Amino acid sequence: MSSIFITGGAAGIGLATAERFDREGWTIGVYDVNKDALDKVKANHPDWIVGELDVRDEAQWAHALGEFTEATGGTLDVLDNNAGILHEGPLTEISPDAIKRQIDIDALGVALGAQAAHPYLKATPGAHLVNIASASAIYGQPDIAVYSATKFFVAGLTEALELEWEPDDIRVVSIWPLWAKTALAAADAKSTKTLGIRITPEQVADKVWESVHPTRQDKLLHRTSYGVGTQTLVLGNAAKFIPNFLNRAVNKFIAQ
């Protein structure tokens, strides 16, 4: 039976992803720091493997992955690096602790997860590392500058590991949603009003499923990123082809 380990999996996109893969008969691992949310997951899905994980702690990564893979015979088909937080507001008004916490969870946690999962992914033919990026990595976004920057990190890490881990038969991809209907979208960033909140967690979960079942073309082109929603597709393609001053103007209108 195929298996997926999801960080930040007790709510929002992570939970929707777990439910999507569960419907396909996968072994599900949901790990999170929110104990109350984990208790609800256990009650509703007693067959899932559920546990606590602070993605900033490499020792907790080792324990959680060891615990999960005991049930899978030592293999792991998909690590979904989904956990993330967002503190909105001008950089000058965010506390240093809030800045550090975002970087530690949204960037460091992704790298530590990839490192800890590598032996298990390598032991599983055709395994995938899925990193949840964001459309905010298309162009740096004011008022969510640190969050946006961590998603640039995720994009770069994904591209680097796609090359680095190819000899290990591990495919590395990233998922790029705009604002989805989750707790993160409660931020008072202007882009939520300009663009609206049009994406559901289920749509992102479907894209995760698509990413780990690549088409022949995806494989031939070494596709590393999967946008979610029409707006992401338009903004992402525009950023590749229009002059930078126009790209800047578009993003200034969206975010200010």
C-alpha positions in Angstrom: 0.0 0.0 0.0 1.3 3.4 -0.9 2.0 5.9 1.9 2.1 9.6 2.4 3.4 11.6 5.4 1.9 15.1 5.8 3.1 17.8 8.0 0.6 20.4 9.3 -1.9 17.7 8.4 -4.5 18.3 11.1 -6.4 21.1 9.3 -6.7 23.0 6.1 -4.8 21.9 3.0 -3.0 19.2 4.9 -6.2 17.6 6.1 -7.8 17.8 2.7 -4.8 16.2 1.2 -4.9 13.3 3.8 -8.6 12.8 3.0 -7.9 12.8 -0.8 -5.2 10.2 -0.6 -7.2 8.2 2.0 -10.0 7.8 -0.6 -7.5 6.2 -2.9 -6.5 3.6 -0.2 -3.2 5.0 0.8 -1.6 4.7 4.3 -1.9 8.1 5.8 0.4 9.8 8.3 -0.8 13.1 9.7 1.6 15.0 12.0 1.1 18.5 13.5 1.8 20.6 16.6 -1.8 21.3 17.3 -2.8 18.7 19.9 -6.5 19.5 19.9 -6.7 19.3 16.1 -4.8 16.0 16.2 -7.3 14.6 18.7 -10.2 15.4 16.3 -8.3 13.7 13.5 -7.8 10.6 15.6 -11.5 10.5 16.4 -12.6 10.9 12.8 -9.9 8.7 11.2 -8.9 6.0 13.6 -7.0 4.1 10.9 -4.6 7.0 10.2 -1.2 7.2 11.8 -1.3 10.5 13.8 1.4 12.2 15.9 3.0 15.4 17.1 5.8 17.0 15.1 7.5 20.4 15.4 9.2 20.7 12.0 11.9 22.9 13.4 13.3 20.0 15.4 15.4 17.4 13.6 15.1 14.9 16.5 11.3 15.1 16.2 11.6 14.5 12.5 13.6 11.4 13.1 11.2 10.0 15.6 8.0 10.8 13.6 9.3 9.3 10.4 10.6 6.2 12.2 7.3 5.8 13.9 5.4 6.1 10.6 7.6 3.9 8.5 7.3 1.1 11.1 3.9 0.6 9.6 5.1 0.7 6.0 8.0 -1.6 6.1 10.5 1.2 6.0 9.3 2.9 2.8 7.7 6.2 2.1 6.1 7.1 -1.2 5.4 10.8 -0.5 6.6 13.3 2.0 4.2 16.3 1.8 6.0 19.3 3.4 2.8 21.2 4.1 3.3 22.9 7.5 3.5 26.6 7.4 2.6 29.9 9.1 2.1 33.5 8.1 2.4 36.8 10.0 1.2 39.7 7.9 2.2 43.3 8.2 5.0 45.6 7.2 8.4 44.2 8.1 9.1 47.1 10.4 6.1 46.2 12.5 6.6 42.4 12.9 8.5 41.2 16.0 11.9 39.6 15.5 10.4 36.4 17.1 7.6 36.4 14.5 10.2 36.8 11.7 12.3 34.0 13.1 9.4 31.7 13.6 8.2 32.1 10.0 11.6 31.4 8.6 12.2 28.4 10.9 8.8 26.7 10.1 8.4 27.7 6.5 11.9 27.3 5.3 14.1 25.5 7.8 11.3 23.0 8.5 11.0 22.1 4.8 14.8 21.5 4.5 15.0 19.4 7.7 12.0 17.4 6.5 13.6 16.7 3.1 16.8 15.7 4.8 15.2 13.4 7.3 12.9 11.7 4.8 15.6 11.1 2.1 16.6 7.6 3.3 13.0 6.4 3.3 12.2 8.0 -0.1 15.3 6.5 -1.6 14.2 3.1 -0.4 10.9 3.5 -2.3 11.0 3.3 -6.1 9.4 6.3 -7.7 9.0 8.3 -4.4 8.0 12.0 -4.3 8.9 14.9 -2.2 6.1 17.5 -2.4 6.8 21.0 -1.1 4.0 23.5 -0.6 5.2 26.7 -2.1 2.9 29.7 -3.0 2.0 32.1 -5.7 3.7 34.7 -3.4 7.0 33.4 -4.8 6.2 34.6 -8.3 7.1 38.2 -7.2 7.9 39.3 -3.6 4.8 40.5 -1.8 4.7 43.5 0.5 3.0 43.0 3.9 3.8 39.3 3.8 7.4 39.8 2.8 9.0 37.2 5.1 6.4 34.6 4.2 6.9 35.4 0.5 10.6 35.1 0.9 10.4 31.7 2.5 8.4 30.5 -0.5 11.2 31.6 -2.8 13.4 29.4 -0.7 11.0 26.5 -1.1 11.0 27.0 -4.9 14.8 27.1 -5.0 15.1 24.1 -2.8 12.7 22.1 -4.9 14.6 22.9 -8.1 17.9 22.0 -6.5 16.8 18.8 -5.0 15.0 17.7 -8.2 18.5 17.7 -9.8 20.3 16.4 -6.7 18.0 13.5 -6.0 17.3 12.4 -9.6 20.0 9.6 -9.3 18.0 8.3 -6.2 14.8 8.0 -8.3 13.1 10.6 -6.1 11.0 13.2 -7.9 10.8 16.6 -6.2 7.9 19.0 -7.0 6.3 22.1 -5.5 2.7 23.2 -5.4 1.8 26.9 -6.0 -1.6 28.0 -4.7 -2.8 31.5 -4.3 -4.9 32.3 -1.2 -6.9 29.3 -0.2 -9.8 29.1 2.2 -7.7 28.2 5.2 -6.6 29.9 8.4 -3.7 31.6 6.6 -6.1 33.5 4.4 -7.4 35.3 7.6 -4.4 37.6 7.1 -5.4 41.2 6.3 -3.2 41.4 3.3 -4.5 43.6 0.5 -4.0 40.8 -2.1 -6.8 38.8 -0.4 -9.2 41.6 -1.3 -7.7 42.3 -4.8 -7.7 38.7 -5.9 -10.3 37.2 -3.6 -10.0 33.8 -1.9 -11.1 31.5 -4.7 -9.2 28.3 -4.0 -10.4 25.5 -1.7 -8.1 23.2 0.3 -9.6 20.3 -1.8 -8.4 21.9 -5.0 -4.9 22.1 -3.6 -5.2 18.5 -2.5 -6.2 17.4 -6.0 -3.1 19.2 -7.3 -0.9 17.3 -4.9 -2.5 14.1 -6.1 -1.9 15.1 -9.7 1.8 16.0 -9.0 2.6 12.5 -7.7 0.9 10.9 -10.7 2.8 12.7 -13.4 2.0 12.4 -17.1 4.6 11.3 -19.6 5.0 14.9 -20.6 5.6 16.0 -17.0 8.4 13.5 -16.7 10.0 14.4 -20.1 9.9 18.1 -19.2 11.1 17.5 -15.7 8.2 19.5 -14.4 8.9 20.8 -10.9 6.0 23.2 -10.2 2.2 22.9 -10.2 0.1 26.0 -10.0 -3.4 25.9 -8.4 -6.1 28.0 -10.1 -6.4 30.2 -13.1 -5.0 33.3 -11.4 -1.8 31.5 -10.4 -1.4 30.3 -14.0 -1.9 33.8 -15.5 0.4 35.6 -13.0 3.1 32.9 -13.2 3.1 32.9 -17.0 3.0 36.7 -17.2 6.0 36.9 -14.9 8.0 34.8 -17.3 7.3 36.9 -20.4 6.5 40.5 -19.5 9.2 43.1 -18.7 10.1 43.4 -15.1 8.7 46.9 -14.7 5.3 45.6 -15.8 5.5 42.7 -13.5 6.3 45.1 -10.7 3.4 47.3 -11.6 1.0 44.3 -11.6 2.2 43.1 -8.2 2.1 46.7 -6.8 -1.5 47.0 -7.8 -2.3 43.6 -6.3 -0.6 44.1 -3.0 -0.8 47.8 -2.1 
